[in-house]
Amino acid sequence: MNPASDSPPVYCSESIVVLRASALADDGWEQRTISDETRVAELEKQYTELGFETTSTELDPASFGEACTTCAETACTTYRALFIRRARSR
């Protein structure tokens, strides 16, 4: 980014739609991060060890905005959103 630029930075994740996010939030899930599948799997293991339930879901490629270019088409299609919630007692 050019520090002398008058235009604000564009963050590609601002407009990306996380599939099922509303339904998960309604069921008590909190979104933690968006990352590649390998990192999400690592985080799921760590959160599970800490006593949380985890789930993840895909992103909607149709929502990738104008700031997204070929990198989004190749990398972001494999990204997932990680959600956690306290484990429910049984």
C-alpha atoms as an extended CHARMM CRD file, in Angstrom:
* protein
*
        90  EXT
         1         1  MET       CA              0.0000000000        0.0000000000        0.0000000000  PROA      1               0.0000000000
         2         2  ASN       CA              1.2450000000        3.4450000000       -0.8430000000  PROA      2               0.0000000000
         3         3  PRO       CA              1.2580000000        5.5480000000        2.3740000000  PROA      3               0.0000000000
         4         4  ALA       CA              0.7540000000        8.7240000000        0.3450000000  PROA      4               0.0000000000
         5         5  SER       CA             -2.4410000000        7.3830000000       -1.1960000000  PROA      5               0.0000000000
         6         6  ASP       CA             -5.6940000000        9.1430000000       -0.2920000000  PROA      6               0.0000000000
         7         7  SER       CA             -7.8180000000        6.0500000000       -0.7790000000  PROA      7               0.0000000000
         8         8  PRO       CA             -8.5360000000        3.8700000000        2.2420000000  PROA      8               0.0000000000
         9         9  PRO       CA             -7.1810000000        0.3130000000        2.2910000000  PROA      9               0.0000000000
        10        10  VAL       CA             -9.4680000000       -2.4120000000        1.0010000000  PROA      10              0.0000000000
        11        11  TYR       CA             -9.7520000000       -5.5620000000        3.0590000000  PROA      11              0.0000000000
        12        12  CYS       CA            -11.0710000000       -8.4140000000        1.0000000000  PROA      12              0.0000000000
        13        13  SER       CA            -12.7840000000      -10.1380000000        3.9230000000  PROA      13              0.0000000000
        14        14  GLU       CA            -15.1440000000       -7.2190000000        4.6230000000  PROA      14              0.0000000000
        15        15  SER       CA            -17.7380000000       -8.2560000000        2.0570000000  PROA      15              0.0000000000
        16        16  ILE       CA            -17.2380000000      -12.0050000000        1.9050000000  PROA      16              0.0000000000
        17        17  VAL       CA            -20.3090000000      -13.9790000000        2.8940000000  PROA      17              0.0000000000
        18        18  VAL       CA            -19.7660000000      -16.8980000000        5.2690000000  PROA      18              0.0000000000
        19        19  LEU       CA            -22.2670000000      -19.6000000000        4.3880000000  PROA      19              0.0000000000
        20        20  ARG       CA            -24.6570000000      -20.5800000000        7.2280000000  PROA      20              0.0000000000
        21        21  ALA       CA            -23.2190000000      -17.8440000000        9.5120000000  PROA      21              0.0000000000
        22        22  SER       CA            -26.6290000000      -16.5780000000       10.6410000000  PROA      22              0.0000000000
        23        23  ALA       CA            -27.9690000000      -20.0350000000       11.4070000000  PROA      23              0.0000000000
        24        24  LEU       CA            -24.8300000000      -20.9370000000       13.3420000000  PROA      24              0.0000000000
        25        25  ALA       CA            -24.9500000000      -17.6790000000       15.3360000000  PROA      25              0.0000000000
        26        26  ASP       CA            -28.6100000000      -18.3520000000       16.1600000000  PROA      26              0.0000000000
        27        27  ASP       CA            -27.5330000000      -21.7230000000       17.5800000000  PROA      27              0.0000000000
        28        28  GLY       CA            -24.8980000000      -20.1800000000       19.8520000000  PROA      28              0.0000000000
        29        29  TRP       CA            -21.8120000000      -20.4290000000       17.6520000000  PROA      29              0.0000000000
        30        30  GLU       CA            -19.2420000000      -17.5970000000       17.5580000000  PROA      30              0.0000000000
        31        31  GLN       CA            -17.1490000000      -16.9990000000       14.4480000000  PROA      31              0.0000000000
        32        32  ARG       CA            -13.4430000000      -16.9560000000       15.3120000000  PROA      32              0.0000000000
        33        33  THR       CA            -11.4940000000      -16.6970000000       12.0710000000  PROA      33              0.0000000000
        34        34  ILE       CA            -11.3370000000      -17.3150000000        8.3530000000  PROA      34              0.0000000000
        35        35  SER       CA             -8.3080000000      -19.2190000000        7.1350000000  PROA      35              0.0000000000
        36        36  ASP       CA             -7.0890000000      -22.0390000000        4.9510000000  PROA      36              0.0000000000
        37        37  GLU       CA             -8.2620000000      -25.5780000000        5.6850000000  PROA      37              0.0000000000
        38        38  THR       CA             -4.9920000000      -26.6540000000        7.3160000000  PROA      38              0.0000000000
        39        39  ARG       CA             -4.9430000000      -23.7740000000        9.8000000000  PROA      39              0.0000000000
        40        40  VAL       CA             -8.6370000000      -24.2200000000       10.6110000000  PROA      40              0.0000000000
        41        41  ALA       CA             -8.0150000000      -27.9250000000       11.3280000000  PROA      41              0.0000000000
        42        42  GLU       CA             -5.1790000000      -26.9870000000       13.7020000000  PROA      42              0.0000000000
        43        43  LEU       CA             -7.3670000000      -24.4560000000       15.4900000000  PROA      43              0.0000000000
        44        44  GLU       CA            -10.2540000000      -26.9250000000       15.7420000000  PROA      44              0.0000000000
        45        45  LYS       CA             -7.9430000000      -29.3580000000       17.5390000000  PROA      45              0.0000000000
        46        46  GLN       CA             -6.7320000000      -26.6750000000       19.9430000000  PROA      46              0.0000000000
        47        47  TYR       CA            -10.2190000000      -25.3740000000       20.7400000000  PROA      47              0.0000000000
        48        48  THR       CA            -11.4750000000      -28.9460000000       21.2690000000  PROA      48              0.0000000000
        49        49  GLU       CA             -8.6410000000      -29.5710000000       23.7270000000  PROA      49              0.0000000000
        50        50  LEU       CA             -9.7440000000      -26.4240000000       25.5750000000  PROA      50              0.0000000000
        51        51  GLY       CA            -13.2760000000      -27.7860000000       25.9250000000  PROA      51              0.0000000000
        52        52  PHE       CA            -15.0450000000      -26.0830000000       23.0180000000  PROA      52              0.0000000000
        53        53  GLU       CA            -17.1830000000      -27.5390000000       20.2760000000  PROA      53              0.0000000000
        54        54  THR       CA            -16.0430000000      -26.5110000000       16.8010000000  PROA      54              0.0000000000
        55        55  THR       CA            -17.5160000000      -26.3920000000       13.3490000000  PROA      55              0.0000000000
        56        56  SER       CA            -16.5250000000      -24.7540000000       10.1050000000  PROA      56              0.0000000000
        57        57  THR       CA            -18.1980000000      -23.7150000000        6.9050000000  PROA      57              0.0000000000
        58        58  GLU       CA            -17.3060000000      -22.4740000000        3.4500000000  PROA      58              0.0000000000
        59        59  LEU       CA            -17.2790000000      -18.9700000000        2.0750000000  PROA      59              0.0000000000
        60        60  ASP       CA            -19.5260000000      -17.8750000000       -0.7740000000  PROA      60              0.0000000000
        61        61  PRO       CA            -17.2760000000      -17.2450000000       -3.8050000000  PROA      61              0.0000000000
        62        62  ALA       CA            -20.0710000000      -15.2110000000       -5.4110000000  PROA      62              0.0000000000
        63        63  SER       CA            -19.5980000000      -12.6230000000       -2.6450000000  PROA      63              0.0000000000
        64        64  PHE       CA            -15.9070000000      -12.0060000000       -3.3550000000  PROA      64              0.0000000000
        65        65  GLY       CA            -15.8230000000       -8.3040000000       -4.1570000000  PROA      65              0.0000000000
        66        66  GLU       CA            -14.0990000000       -6.2020000000       -6.7640000000  PROA      66              0.0000000000
        67        67  ALA       CA            -10.9230000000       -6.0910000000       -4.6500000000  PROA      67              0.0000000000
        68        68  CYS       CA            -10.6480000000       -9.8380000000       -5.0640000000  PROA      68              0.0000000000
        69        69  THR       CA             -8.7360000000      -10.9560000000       -8.1110000000  PROA      69              0.0000000000
        70        70  THR       CA             -7.2200000000      -14.2180000000       -9.2440000000  PROA      70              0.0000000000
        71        71  CYS       CA             -5.7280000000      -14.8940000000       -5.7900000000  PROA      71              0.0000000000
        72        72  ALA       CA             -9.2470000000      -15.1140000000       -4.3570000000  PROA      72              0.0000000000
        73        73  GLU       CA            -10.3200000000      -17.4240000000       -7.1340000000  PROA      73              0.0000000000
        74        74  THR       CA             -7.4930000000      -19.8300000000       -6.3570000000  PROA      74              0.0000000000
        75        75  ALA       CA             -6.7860000000      -19.4530000000       -2.6240000000  PROA      75              0.0000000000
        76        76  CYS       CA             -9.9630000000      -18.2060000000       -0.9730000000  PROA      76              0.0000000000
        77        77  THR       CA            -12.1470000000      -20.9320000000       -2.4300000000  PROA      77              0.0000000000
        78        78  THR       CA            -10.3880000000      -23.3330000000       -0.0580000000  PROA      78              0.0000000000
        79        79  TYR       CA            -10.7590000000      -21.0490000000        2.9590000000  PROA      79              0.0000000000
        80        80  ARG       CA            -13.1990000000      -21.8560000000        5.7420000000  PROA      80              0.0000000000
        81        81  ALA       CA            -14.7530000000      -19.9330000000        8.5990000000  PROA      81              0.0000000000
        82        82  LEU       CA            -14.2040000000      -21.4120000000       12.0630000000  PROA      82              0.0000000000
        83        83  PHE       CA            -16.9350000000      -21.2430000000       14.7040000000  PROA      83              0.0000000000
        84        84  ILE       CA            -16.7580000000      -22.2960000000       18.3540000000  PROA      84              0.0000000000
        85        85  ARG       CA            -19.0510000000      -22.5790000000       21.3550000000  PROA      85              0.0000000000
        86        86  ARG       CA            -18.7050000000      -23.8970000000       24.8750000000  PROA      86              0.0000000000
        87        87  ALA       CA            -19.2230000000      -27.6450000000       24.9640000000  PROA      87              0.0000000000
        88        88  ARG       CA            -22.6940000000      -28.5000000000       26.1290000000  PROA      88              0.0000000000
        89        89  SER       CA            -22.8800000000      -30.7940000000       29.1540000000  PROA      89              0.0000000000
        90        90  ARG       CA            -24.4910000000      -34.1290000000       28.5240000000  PROA      90              0.0000000000
